[in-house]
Amino acid sequence: MSRADHHQHLVLTPTEPADTRAFSRLLVVVATTGTFMLVELVAGYISGSLAILADAGHMFSDLAALLLALAAQWYTTRPPTPQRSYGYYRAEILAALANGVGLAIVALIILYEAWQRLQEPRELTGLVMVGVGVAGLLVNMFGLVILNSGRSTNLNIRGAWLHIFGDALGSVAILVAAGFISLFGWYIADPIAGAVIAVLILVSAIRLTRDAVDILMEAVPRHISLLEVRDALRQQPGVEDVHDLHIWTLASGFVALSAHIVTSHVWGEDIRQLLVNLRRLVRDRYGISHTTLQIETPGIPEDDTRFCEGDPRCLP
């Protein structure tokens, strides 16, 4: 790779995962979520509704998660240092992991309380539940709209969006429970609604935690086949073999690739063109723009692969 190409590579990649608008989106949602959480705490205390208190608890976890996401989003904008050459991009992944674990804990607490309430249902005022459910749904829909545009490219934003989405479903569950209580006097609908909210929270927590752990374990992104990428590289003119291929996600929207390219009849300026072609291939076909490619002659891989003999962790 030429010096000019390498310089261009370093200029382009740090800007890819950063989303300067994500910070302002999160700030707006933090303000609305925090305000409505206080409203739900008061309404839940007055009405005695587990569904409302469960949603308030979820809102509290949302507020903590959003503040964590807000801090992480700011942290990712800090420049790289000699000790952290990639910068602080993975701060958002750590925040997402913490959010997932926090969601799971909240869900389990709500499930336990719902089980207790199922044994001894309490009389409730359905009208208060209706008012809180409608107001909560409006607040949550606002938050979902604000965060929606960033959730597909930023795992941190996605984690915050999932928190708000769980709250929206919780508001729907509150409205359904309030309807059964007001029309039929079925007070058992309240703990059932609380349990439904908890299950929805738990599902979101598992998915978010799984995705964060995959990134921390440097797993191949789910939408990319490593074997397919390897075959595509091997089929390029001038490439005799590809080994030590790795594809991983550094942060949301920041996929990286490294590989050793074996060639014996490409020299001089042709090597530069080969590297350009390979980088263009993985960028255009697989969306991987951060690439590190090492050119080797056929004799080098045999010397290196002796360290992998009998080791199942080495991909052929």
TIVO-626110 format. One line per 4 residues: for each residue x, y, z of C-alpha. Coordinates in nm, 4 decimals, decimal comma, m for minus. Layout:
<rs>
X/Y/Z  ...;
</rs>
This chain:
<rs>
0,0000/0,0000/0,0000  0,1392/0,3399/m0,0914  0,1953/0,6155/0,1627  m0,0765/0,8247/0,0004;
m0,3317/0,5439/0,0221  m0,2499/0,4785/0,3845  m0,2939/0,8446/0,4709  m0,6355/0,8529/0,3029;
m0,7324/0,5399/0,4970  m0,6543/0,7042/0,8311  m0,8466/1,0190/0,7453  m1,1645/0,8394/0,6447;
m1,2204/0,5785/0,9119  m1,2441/0,7802/1,2346  m1,5470/0,9719/1,1039  m1,7541/0,6669/1,0185;
m1,8988/0,5621/1,3559  m1,9410/0,9088/1,4967  m2,2908/1,0575/1,4831  m2,2861/1,4186/1,5991;
m2,6659/1,4354/1,5928  m2,7021/1,1387/1,8287  m2,6023/1,3494/2,1300  m2,8755/1,6090/2,0763;
m3,1355/1,3379/2,0104  m3,0502/1,1654/2,3360  m3,0581/1,4942/2,5275  m3,4159/1,5670/2,4171;
m3,5338/1,2178/2,5085  m3,3622/1,2363/2,8497  m3,5603/1,5504/2,9350  m3,8989/1,4068/2,8357;
m3,8343/1,0674/2,9945  m3,7211/1,2143/3,3257  m4,0257/1,4410/3,3475  m4,2770/1,1671/3,2772;
m4,1046/0,9255/3,5152  m4,1897/1,1601/3,8026  m4,5510/1,1774/3,6828  m4,5755/0,7971/3,6778;
m4,4261/0,7607/4,0250  m4,6887/0,9928/4,1691  m4,9731/0,8320/3,9725  m4,8579/0,4810/4,0615;
m4,8420/0,5690/4,4306  m5,1881/0,7279/4,4276  m5,3564/0,4484/4,2285  m5,1599/0,1557/4,3725;
m5,1210/0,0119/4,0207  m4,8322/m0,2319/3,9711  m4,8480/m0,1734/3,5950  m4,7898/0,1997/3,6440;
m4,5193/0,1466/3,9060  m4,3542/m0,1145/3,6827  m4,3570/0,1313/3,3954  m4,2162/0,3996/3,6284;
m3,9398/0,1568/3,7234  m3,8771/0,0952/3,3572  m3,8718/0,4702/3,3024  m3,6136/0,5040/3,5798;
m3,3943/0,2413/3,4146  m3,4523/0,4260/3,0870  m3,3359/0,7517/3,2394  m3,0217/0,5902/3,3797;
m2,9615/0,4134/3,0488  m3,0149/0,7307/2,8479  m2,7763/0,9262/3,0706  m2,5222/0,6472/3,0269;
m2,5791/0,6483/2,6522  m2,5468/1,0275/2,6488  m2,2136/1,0109/2,8292  m2,0928/0,7308/2,6031;
m2,1928/0,9226/2,2915  m1,9898/1,2201/2,4084  m1,6984/0,9934/2,4986  m1,6835/0,8457/2,1473;
m1,6052/1,1892/2,0043  m1,2768/1,2113/2,1943  m0,9743/1,1848/1,9647  m0,7416/0,8822/1,9569;
m0,4356/0,8777/2,1817  m0,1039/0,6880/2,1627  m0,2461/0,4459/2,4222  m0,5899/0,4140/2,2522;
m0,5177/0,4325/1,8820  m0,8820/0,3598/1,7906  m1,0091/0,6326/2,0218  m1,3066/0,5679/2,2484;
m1,5561/0,4280/2,0006  m1,6303/0,1201/2,2119  m1,7579/0,3328/2,4984  m2,0975/0,3080/2,3285;
m2,0742/m0,0721/2,3268  m1,9957/m0,0799/2,6984  m2,2956/0,1470/2,7570  m2,5166/m0,0809/2,5502;
m2,3997/m0,3841/2,7502  m2,4720/m0,2069/3,0790  m2,8150/m0,1085/2,9483  m2,8938/m0,4666/2,8559;
m2,7960/m0,6007/3,1971  m2,9900/m0,3226/3,3722  m3,3002/m0,3968/3,1670  m3,2824/m0,7648/3,2578;
m3,2591/m0,6878/3,6313  m3,5579/m0,4518/3,6154  m3,7619/m0,7139/3,4254  m3,6916/m0,9831/3,6839;
m3,7900/m0,7540/3,9719  m4,1196/m0,6686/3,7996  m4,1921/m1,0364/3,7316  m4,1395/m1,1187/4,0980;
m4,3747/m0,8415/4,2100  m4,6336/m0,9448/3,9505  m4,6299/m1,2987/4,0901  m4,6917/m1,1604/4,4385;
m4,9820/m0,9475/4,3143  m5,1379/m1,2416/4,1301  m5,1735/m1,4156/4,4650  m5,3418/m1,1135/4,6227;
m5,4921/m0,8714/4,3631  m5,5514/m0,5147/4,4872  m5,8412/m0,2832/4,4084  m5,7393/m0,0039/4,1727;
m5,8778/0,3077/4,0048  m5,8953/0,2446/3,6308  m5,9395/0,6120/3,5398  m5,5957/0,7082/3,6684;
m5,4441/0,4204/3,4723  m5,6124/0,5388/3,1517  m5,4756/0,8917/3,1905  m5,1233/0,7700/3,2639;
m5,1360/0,5159/2,9799  m5,2413/0,7718/2,7201  m4,9886/1,0322/2,8363  m4,7128/0,7714/2,8509;
m4,7876/0,6468/2,5021  m4,7646/0,9998/2,3604  m4,4347/1,0682/2,5395  m4,2869/0,7379/2,4253;
m4,3969/0,7845/2,0643  m4,2216/1,1214/2,0661  m3,9022/0,9596/2,1926  m3,9214/0,6799/1,9339;
m3,9542/0,9311/1,6507  m3,6569/1,1344/1,7796  m3,4271/0,8296/1,8042  m3,5539/0,6272/1,5077;
m3,3207/0,7659/1,2413  m3,0077/0,6695/1,4356  m3,0984/0,3260/1,5697  m2,9992/0,1292/1,2570;
m2,6391/0,2561/1,2562  m2,5612/0,3140/1,6250  m2,5903/0,0359/1,8842  m2,5907/0,2909/2,1637;
m2,8893/0,4717/2,0092  m3,0529/0,1371/1,9441  m3,0250/0,0485/2,3115  m3,1928/0,3757/2,4064;
m3,4603/0,3214/2,1401  m3,5344/m0,0253/2,2789  m3,5821/0,1205/2,6254  m3,8349/0,3705/2,4907;
m4,0063/0,1044/2,2780  m4,0488/m0,1138/2,5854  m4,2077/0,1823/2,7620  m4,4473/0,2359/2,4716;
m4,5588/m0,1258/2,4897  m4,5896/m0,0826/2,8648  m4,8250/0,2112/2,8130  m5,0396/m0,0046/2,5862;
m5,0463/m0,2777/2,8511  m5,1544/m0,0197/3,1118  m5,4426/0,0926/2,8878  m5,5567/m0,2656/2,8291;
m5,5446/m0,3430/3,2014  m5,7327/m0,0221/3,2819  m6,0047/m0,1238/3,0370  m6,0549/m0,4632/3,2037;
m6,0574/m0,3055/3,5503  m6,3033/m0,0287/3,4552  m6,5412/m0,2505/3,2564  m6,5305/m0,5800/3,4426;
m6,3568/m0,5126/3,7738  m6,0804/m0,7612/3,6882  m5,8078/m0,6308/3,9176  m5,5904/m0,9260/3,8241;
m5,5346/m0,7519/3,4906  m5,2909/m0,5124/3,6618  m5,0245/m0,7699/3,7631  m5,0759/m0,9480/3,4313;
m5,0005/m0,6201/3,2499  m4,6954/m0,5730/3,4701  m4,5733/m0,9232/3,3798  m4,6281/m0,8556/3,0087;
m4,4214/m0,5379/3,0377  m4,1463/m0,7331/3,2145  m4,1336/m1,0030/2,9445  m4,1087/m0,7392/2,6708;
m3,8270/m0,5710/2,8608  m3,6458/m0,9021/2,9080  m3,6588/m0,9899/2,5374  m3,5120/m0,6513/2,4452;
m3,2436/m0,6910/2,7125  m3,1343/m1,0305/2,5818  m3,1052/m0,9067/2,2234  m2,9167/m0,5922/2,3165;
m2,6768/m0,7790/2,5453  m2,6140/m1,0438/2,2801  m2,5243/m0,7824/2,0178  m2,2957/m0,5943/2,2557;
m2,1170/m0,9143/2,3606  m2,0708/m1,0143/1,9947  m1,8901/m0,6872/1,9285  m1,6750/m0,7148/2,2398;
m1,5845/m1,0722/2,1389  m1,4953/m0,9376/1,7914  m1,7401/m1,1734/1,6227  m1,7995/m1,1457/1,2493;
m2,1014/m0,9153/1,1920  m2,4217/m1,1128/1,1411  m2,4856/m0,9671/0,7953  m2,1426/m1,0729/0,6612;
m2,0142/m1,4226/0,5752  m1,6414/m1,4497/0,6370  m1,6107/m1,7490/0,4014  m1,7920/m1,5589/0,1279;
m1,5577/m1,2611/0,1671  m1,2552/m1,4920/0,1567  m1,3762/m1,6568/m0,1642  m1,4469/m1,3189/m0,3227;
m1,0929/m1,2004/m0,2441  m0,9380/m1,5213/m0,3773  m1,1208/m1,4798/m0,7076  m0,9623/m1,1424/m0,7806;
m0,6961/m1,1299/m1,0576  m0,3462/m1,1532/m0,9112  m0,4553/m1,3148/m0,5839  m0,3286/m1,6700/m0,5298;
m0,4522/m1,7178/m0,1746  m0,5963/m1,5385/0,1292  m0,5294/m1,6350/0,4895  m0,5425/m1,4848/0,8398;
m0,8682/m1,3164/0,7402  m1,0510/m1,1421/1,0237  m1,3681/m0,9321/1,0140  m1,5011/m0,7618/1,3244;
m1,6991/m0,4617/1,4441  m1,5130/m0,1954/1,6343  m1,8247/0,0122/1,7055  m2,1662/0,0632/1,5523;
m2,1291/0,1084/1,1788  m1,7501/0,0614/1,1961  m1,6627/m0,2773/1,0457  m1,2950/m0,3639/1,0031;
m1,1102/m0,6289/0,8026  m0,7539/m0,7558/0,8007  m0,6049/m1,0239/0,5768  m0,2833/m1,1583/0,4265;
m0,2917/m1,1594/0,0465  m0,0623/m1,4074/m0,1317  0,0622/m1,3173/m0,4797  0,3770/m1,4062/m0,6769;
0,3430/m1,2210/m1,0087  0,2251/m0,8720/m0,9095  0,4958/m0,6114/m0,8615  0,5552/m0,2379/m0,8362;
0,2630/m0,0192/m0,9323  0,0480/m0,3288/m0,9943  0,0541/m0,4037/m0,6205  m0,0939/m0,0623/m0,5518;
m0,3712/m0,1261/m0,8042  m0,4376/m0,4696/m0,6560  m0,4811/m0,3187/m0,3098  m0,7134/m0,0521/m0,4491;
m0,9237/m0,3193/m0,6218  m0,9471/m0,5357/m0,3095  m1,0415/m0,2452/m0,0857  m1,3041/m0,1304/m0,3348;
m1,4456/m0,4837/m0,3484  m1,4988/m0,5218/0,0263  m1,6259/m0,1652/0,0588  m1,8803/m0,1765/m0,2242;
m2,0011/m0,5344/m0,1769  m1,9856/m0,5738/0,2016  m1,9719/m0,2182/0,3374  m1,6264/m0,2644/0,4949;
m1,4209/0,0537/0,4568  m1,1542/m0,0014/0,7252  m0,9173/m0,2572/0,5707  m0,5642/m0,3708/0,6512;
m0,4159/m0,5893/0,3758  m0,0670/m0,7427/0,3842  0,0908/m0,8593/0,0577  0,2992/m1,1792/0,0802;
0,4868/m1,4110/m0,1527  0,3939/m1,7819/m0,1558  0,6849/m1,8795/0,0724  0,5793/m1,6721/0,3730;
0,2435/m1,8330/0,4641  0,4013/m2,1774/0,5054  0,6468/m2,0344/0,7582  0,3690/m1,8596/0,9511;
0,1136/m2,1414/0,9523  0,3407/m2,3751/1,1514  0,2150/m2,1912/1,4616  m0,1403/m2,2962/1,3771;
m0,0775/m2,6673/1,3297  m0,3293/m2,8575/1,5416  m0,4908/m2,5377/1,6742  m0,8668/m2,5383/1,5962;
m0,8816/m2,1621/1,6515  m0,6878/m2,1010/1,3280  m0,9164/m2,0615/1,0277  m0,7658/m2,2208/0,7127;
</rs>
